[in-house]
Amino acid sequence: MNDLYQNFQKFFEIVVADTAELLEHVYRIRYQVLCVEQRLPGFDPAHCPGEKEKDSYDSHSCHVLLRYRPSGEFIGTVRLILPDSTRPEKLLPVELYSQTDPALCDIKALPRQQTAEISRFLVISQFDRRKDERRREERRKETTGTDSDKRNTQDRRSTDRRSALSIGLVLMAGVLRMSVKYNIKHWLSVADPALNKLMGFYGLNFNPIGPPVDYHGMRRPYYVKVEDALNKMYQEHHDAWEVVTDCGTYNPIHIN
């Protein structure tokens, strides 16, 4: 059990939002981040009654909240958009709002009941350290030179991960728990390329399957097979794998 995982257990709790009260927290966090803090295009506070951000996908999504243990407050949320059992033909946002290349990923050929889209991946501003994390990783890449330097850089990167746990990584632990519960084997998303790049530092970057599009800001469609993503993490970033899988409690064996 590594320091990264111990920090995860010490500071964060993943809470499945499966009650009306918990869903209220989900929708209010989404409003706070999307409509107030980030003010992203398409998120008008006037269209969010009661300061809650919702849409038509919530009725067939599962939601996770992230609680910060020292204060007890909820600081982030993410949802997994599942197939709509009442409307099997309903398209996912990635199909409606992006341009995917079938040669990179033929979404229509994926098993529909085992495919879900990661969405509303959000952290409130005071806890969102992603910009700082990206800058640190970029500086490390710029200073990488000889093989010896690369080894030292990798060692420093591992040490820094242990001391500064990525909240995005913790949210992905929530995504995996929901995926195991609902037998999801394929992940899609329309995400900020910078976020995907950050997840790549932990071995959890998705594969681009189309060009960037203007969808609530510049986003790009991505896909990854869950088993492939976790296997890569296990081999190359085992400390992060322990966080996402809860030390193997949620692992490829369970979702093969």
C-alpha positions, 0 to 999 in steps of 0.5 A, a space after each residue: 500500500 503506497 503513500 498515494 493510496 494512504 493519502 486518498 484514504 486519509 483525505 477523501 471519501 467517495 460517496 455514491 449519490 443514490 438518494 434525493 438528498 445526495 443528488 441535491 448536492 450533485 446538482 448544486 456543485 454543478 451549478 457552482 462550478 459550471 455557472 458561477 466559477 467557470 461560466 462556461 458557454 451554454 451554462 446560464 444561471 437563469 436556466 438553472 432553477 434553484 441554483 441546480 444544474 440538471 439535464 435530460 441525461 441525469 435520469 439514466 446516469 449514476 452519480 458520485 460525490 467526493 467528500 473532503 474528510 477534514 471538513 466533511 464537505 462535498 468538493 467534487 462530482 462526476 457522472 456516468 451516463 448509462 444507456 437509457 432503458 426507456 429509449 435505447 436509440 437515444 444518443 450520447 452527448 459524444 455522438 451528438 456534439 462531436 465528430 468521431 472517426 469510425 476508423 479510430 472508434 466505431 461507437 455504433 459497433 460497441 456493445 451498447 449496454 456495456 458502454 457509458 460516457 463520463 460527464 460532469 467531471 467537476 471539482 470546486 475551484 478552491 480544490 482544483 489544482 489541475 493547472 498547477 499539476 500540469 505546470 509541474 509536469 510540463 517543467 519536468 518534461 522540459 528538464 528531462 535529458 539523459 537516461 539517468 535524468 529520465 530515471 531521476 525525473 520519474 522518481 521525482 514524479 512518483 514522489 510528487 504524486 504521493 505528496 499531491 494526490 490528484 483529485 481527478 484521479 480520485 474522481 476516476 476511482 468513483 467512475 470505476 466503482 460505478 462501472 463495475 456496478 453496472 458492468 461498463 467495459 467501455 468509456 467515452 467522453 467529450 473532455 478538455 484535452 488538458 484534463 486528458 493530458 493530466 490523467 496521462 501522467 497517471 497512465 489514465 489518458 483516453 484515446 482521441 477519436 476525433 478533432 476538437 470541437 466547440 462544446 462548452 469550450 474546446 473539447 475533444 471526443 475520447 474512448 478507452 476500453 476499461 480493461 486496457 486502461 487499468 492494465 496500463 496503469 497496473 504496469 506503468 503507474 501502480 501507485 495510481 492503479 491502487 487509488 483507482 481500483 481501491 487496491 484491486 477491489 475494483 479491477 479488470 478481473 471483475 469487468 472482463 
